[in-house]
């Protein structure tokens, strides 16, 4: 655009040079806005990575704590059974078999509750904000590309769903539609 503006200005085409200069200003402004959006997106991404790392570290610590608690539970359960048998307190009602069954039921209930809490936490994660931000950024990128193409006089191919990294081919002269 700078080259076109300069060429038209030197050739005495002030009207065309003015139009190119206006387009150049708009593109420069949009470029700066896009750079700012990129910086904001990078900051958000880094913050999300930090939050993920903290959550993973916390989950690992809880898992280690649970492993320790389960090992301690198994040891105490075995000690209780041995103590009951050694003391001769085993009877038909409330004997070591019933006590162990109750303990097993309690451990199973706690395990089920913990698994349910994990499912609820996982299902309650709100990814709609992330998806909305991504869609917004894609729409802004598409709009900026359309504005650029319009300003450059380049016909855009219809979007195919995946972003293309190819640079559009510029053409001089009148626009023609492709069918």
N, C-alpha and C positions, 0 to 999 in steps of 0.2 A: 504494500500500500504506500509505503514511503516513496518507493521508486516511481509508482504511478503518479502520485501527487507531485513529485519533483519534476517528472517528465512533462506533465500537463502544464505545470506552472511555467517551465522554461519555454514550452511551445506557445504560450500565450493563452491557453485555455483556462482562464481563471475560474469559470463556472465548474468545469469538471475537476479542476484541482481543489476547489473548495469542497466539493462533494467527497472526494477521496480523503481530504484532511478531516472532515467531519466523521467519516467512517473510521479513520485511524484513531481518532479520539475515543470513539465509542468502544472499539475493540480493545484499546489500551485500558480503559476503565473496566471493562468486563474481565480482562485478564487479571487486573489487580483484585477484583472481587473474587474471582475464581481462586486466586492464590490464597486469599484470606479464608475462603471456605475450605481449601485444602488444609491449611494450618489448623483450623478448627476441627476438621475431621481427624487429623493426625493426633491432636490433643485428646479428643474423645476416645480414639482407638487406644492410645496409651493408658488412659484412665481405666478403660474397660479391661485391659490386660492386667493392670495392677489389681483391680477388684477381683478378677478371676484368680489370680495367684494367691491373694489373701484368702479367698473362699476355699481354694484347694488345700492350702496349708492348714486352715482351720479344720477341714474335713479329715485330713490325715491325722491331725492331733486327736480328734475325737475317735477315730478308728483305733488308734494305738491305745487310747484310754479304755475303749470297750474291750479290746483284746485282753488287756490287763485285768479288767473287771471280770471277764468271763473265766479267765484262768483262776483268779481268786475265788470265784463262785464255785468252780469245780472242786477246788481244794477244800473249801469249807464244807461243801456238800459231802465229800468223802469222809472228812473228819467227823461230821455229825453222824453219819452212818456207822462208822467204826466205834464212836463213843456210845451210841445207842446199843450196839451189839455187845460191847464190852461191859456195859453196866447192867445188862440183863433186863432192860426196861422194855423189851419188845413184847407187845401184847397184840391181841387181835384187832383192837380198835386203836388207831393212832400209832401203829408200829412204824418201823423204818420204811416199809414199802409205801404206806400212805403218805408219810412225810416226804419221801422222795418224789412221789407222784405230784403232791402239792407244789413242791419246789420246781419240778419240771414244768408244771402248768404255769407257774408264775414267770419262769424264764421265757417260756414260749409266748406268753401274753406280752411281755416286755419287748421281745424280739419282733412280734407282729406290729406292735405300736410304733416301734422305731422304723420299721420298713414302711408303714403307712405314712409316717411323718415325712420320710424321704420322698415318697411318691407325691405327696401333697406339695412339698416345697418345689419339687421339680416341675410339677404341672402348673404351679402358680407363677412361675417366671414369666414376666411380661416381655415378649420379644416384639410386640407390635410397634413400640416406639423405635426400635432399631430398624425394623422393616419400613416404617414410615419415613425415617430419616434417609434410608437408602433410596427409596422411591423418589423422595424429594430431590436428592442429589442427582439421580438419573434424569429426572425431568428438567432440572436446571441445566444439566449438561446438554440434553437434547435441544433445549431452547437456545442456548448459547451457540450450538452448532448451526441451528437453523438461521439464527440472526447473522452469524458469520457468513454462511453460504449465501444468504440473501444479499448481504453487503458486498460480497465478492462476485456475485452474479453466477454462482455455481449451483447447478441443479443437484439436489440431494436425492439419492436412491431411497426408497422406502425402508424404514427400519426393519431388520430381520430378527430382532430380539436379542442378538448378541452384538456387543459393541465391536466395531472394526477399528483396527489400528492403522489402516491405510490412510495416507494423505489424499484428500480429494484432488482430482485432476482439474486444474484451472483451464478455462478456455477464454479466448478473446473473441469478441464478436457477438452476434445475436444468440440468444438462448433458444434451444430446440428441445421439445419434450420427447422423452423416450417412451415407447409403449411396450 
